[in-house]
Amino acid sequence: MTGKTVNEEEKHMPTYDYRCENCAKTFSVTLSMSERDKGNIACPVCKKNKVVQLYSTFYAKTSKKS
């Protein structure tokens, strides 16, 4: 979600990457895990729900120094 300000709650929610099988657009969405599990993800370009999740690396930020 480029160009949007992330509110405090969204900072702690995972970001998921998707590719639309209709128009081939790749996009990222910040969702709670329960929202993601519902599977109601639509492409922001063509508005179709025919999307596949792309798998990527992640990191965990903790309060402890290593």
Secondary structure, DSSP 8 states (H G I E B T S, - for coil): -TT----TTGGGS-EEEEEETTT--EEEEE--HHHHHHT----TTT--S-EEEE--------SS--
